[in-house]
Amino acid sequence: MATQGDVRRIALALPGAIEATDRFAFSVLVKGKPKGFAWAWNQRVDPKKPRVPRADVLAVRVRDQAEKALLLSGDPDRFFTEPHYDGFPAVLVRLPRVTVPQLRKLLFEAWRCQAPRELQDRSTGTPRAARGKASGARTRSRNRRTDSSRRKTK
């Protein structure tokens, strides 16, 4: 069972992560602007009153709508959404239903969605080449093939 204390500890251990001063939320600065990757969910209890923060539910940024759909369909006991988040790449996570290692992975992936490349390169998480994006080695290899084929035609 994960708690807000676990969220704070894990999130603030990520390079460049900062906590908001006015609410339970974590972001990373990108060109001087905070980009949120995790925050407490505010539930609409009464339609005529302001939303109320829920300490047991965390909104977590995801890569895209496909990843969101995968999480929601894969484990609806842990992940859910509401109309407010329709079309937005984030899922709601029931903290009592996730383990600390699961939370660590969720927060790392959420942070990666927002962190600039230079911070991602400093992270102790997954190496860049294994992150699913075109690695520099693959691009350099492709350029070498092009360069060598040009040399042969001269």
C-alpha positions as CSV (number, residue, x, y, z in Angstrom):
1,M,0.0,0.0,0.0
2,A,1.5,3.3,-1.1
3,T,0.9,6.7,0.7
4,Q,1.4,10.3,-0.1
5,G,4.6,10.1,1.9
6,D,5.8,7.5,-0.5
7,V,4.8,9.7,-3.5
8,R,6.7,12.7,-2.0
9,R,9.8,10.7,-1.3
10,I,9.9,9.0,-4.8
11,A,8.9,12.1,-6.8
12,L,11.5,14.4,-5.1
13,A,14.2,11.9,-5.7
14,L,13.8,12.4,-9.5
15,P,16.2,14.9,-11.1
16,G,14.8,18.4,-11.2
17,A,11.5,17.5,-9.5
18,I,9.9,20.1,-7.3
19,E,6.8,20.1,-5.1
20,A,4.2,22.8,-5.3
21,T,3.9,25.1,-2.3
22,D,0.1,25.5,-2.5
23,R,-1.1,21.9,-3.1
24,F,0.1,18.3,-3.3
25,A,1.6,18.3,-6.7
26,F,5.0,17.5,-8.4
27,S,6.5,19.0,-11.5
28,V,9.7,19.6,-13.4
29,L,10.8,22.9,-14.9
30,V,11.0,23.0,-18.7
31,K,12.3,26.3,-20.0
32,G,11.5,27.9,-16.7
33,K,7.9,26.7,-16.6
34,P,6.6,23.9,-14.3
35,K,5.3,20.8,-16.1
36,G,3.2,18.6,-13.7
37,F,3.7,14.9,-13.6
38,A,1.8,13.9,-10.5
39,W,-0.8,15.6,-8.3
40,A,-3.5,14.9,-5.8
41,W,-6.9,14.3,-7.4
42,N,-9.6,16.8,-6.6
43,Q,-13.0,15.1,-6.4
44,R,-16.2,16.8,-7.2
45,V,-18.3,15.8,-4.2
46,D,-21.1,18.4,-4.6
47,P,-21.8,19.9,-8.1
48,K,-22.3,23.4,-6.5
49,K,-19.1,23.4,-4.4
50,P,-15.4,23.3,-5.1
51,R,-13.6,20.1,-5.7
52,V,-12.0,18.4,-2.6
53,P,-8.5,16.9,-2.6
54,R,-8.3,13.2,-2.0
55,A,-5.2,12.0,-0.2
56,D,-5.8,8.4,-1.4
57,V,-5.9,9.1,-5.2
58,L,-3.1,10.4,-7.3
59,A,-3.4,11.8,-10.8
60,V,-0.4,10.6,-12.9
61,R,0.7,11.8,-16.3
62,V,1.0,9.1,-19.0
63,R,2.7,9.2,-22.4
64,D,-0.5,9.2,-24.6
65,Q,-4.1,8.1,-24.9
66,A,-3.0,4.5,-25.9
67,E,-1.0,4.1,-22.7
68,K,-3.9,5.5,-20.7
69,A,-6.3,3.1,-22.3
70,L,-3.9,0.2,-21.6
71,L,-3.6,1.0,-17.9
72,L,-7.4,1.6,-17.5
73,S,-8.3,-1.7,-19.2
74,G,-5.5,-3.7,-17.6
75,D,-6.3,-3.0,-14.0
76,P,-9.5,-1.0,-13.3
77,D,-9.1,-1.8,-9.6
78,R,-6.0,0.4,-9.4
79,F,-6.5,2.9,-12.3
80,F,-9.6,4.9,-13.2
81,T,-10.5,8.2,-14.8
82,E,-13.4,10.7,-14.8
83,P,-14.9,13.0,-17.5
84,H,-12.6,15.9,-16.4
85,Y,-9.6,13.9,-17.7
86,D,-11.2,12.9,-21.0
87,G,-8.7,13.5,-23.8
88,F,-5.9,14.3,-21.3
89,P,-3.0,12.0,-20.9
90,A,-3.3,11.2,-17.2
91,V,-4.8,8.4,-15.1
92,L,-6.1,8.4,-11.5
93,V,-4.3,5.9,-9.2
94,R,-5.8,4.5,-6.1
95,L,-2.8,4.6,-3.8
96,P,-3.9,1.9,-1.3
97,R,-4.1,-0.5,-4.3
98,V,-0.5,0.0,-5.6
99,T,2.8,-1.2,-4.1
100,V,5.7,1.1,-3.6
101,P,7.7,-0.5,-6.5
102,Q,4.7,0.0,-8.8
103,L,4.3,3.6,-7.6
104,R,8.0,4.2,-8.3
105,K,7.6,3.0,-11.9
106,L,4.5,5.0,-12.4
107,L,6.2,8.2,-11.1
108,F,9.3,7.6,-13.1
109,E,7.4,7.2,-16.3
110,A,5.2,10.2,-15.5
111,W,8.3,12.3,-14.9
112,R,9.8,11.1,-18.2
113,C,6.8,12.4,-20.0
114,Q,7.6,15.9,-18.8
115,A,11.3,16.1,-18.1
116,P,13.6,17.7,-20.6
117,R,16.2,15.5,-22.3
118,E,19.1,16.8,-20.3
119,L,17.4,15.7,-17.0
120,Q,16.4,12.4,-18.4
121,D,20.0,11.7,-19.4
122,R,21.1,12.4,-15.8
123,S,18.5,10.1,-14.3
124,T,19.4,6.7,-12.8
125,G,16.5,5.0,-14.5
126,T,16.3,3.2,-17.8
127,P,19.1,4.0,-20.3
128,R,18.0,6.2,-23.2
129,A,18.5,3.4,-25.8
130,A,16.1,1.2,-24.0
131,R,13.4,3.9,-23.7
132,G,11.6,3.2,-27.0
133,K,12.8,6.3,-28.8
134,A,15.4,6.2,-31.6
135,S,18.7,6.0,-29.9
136,G,21.7,8.1,-30.9
137,A,23.6,4.9,-31.8
138,R,20.9,3.9,-34.3
139,T,21.0,7.3,-35.9
140,R,24.8,7.4,-36.0
141,S,24.8,3.9,-37.6
142,R,22.3,5.0,-40.2
143,N,24.4,8.1,-41.0
144,R,27.5,6.0,-41.4
145,R,25.8,3.8,-43.9
146,T,24.7,6.8,-45.9
147,D,28.2,8.3,-45.7
148,S,29.9,5.1,-46.8
149,S,27.6,4.7,-49.8
150,R,28.3,8.3,-50.8
151,R,32.0,7.6,-50.7
152,K,31.7,4.5,-52.9
153,T,30.0,6.5,-55.7
154,K,32.7,9.2,-55.9
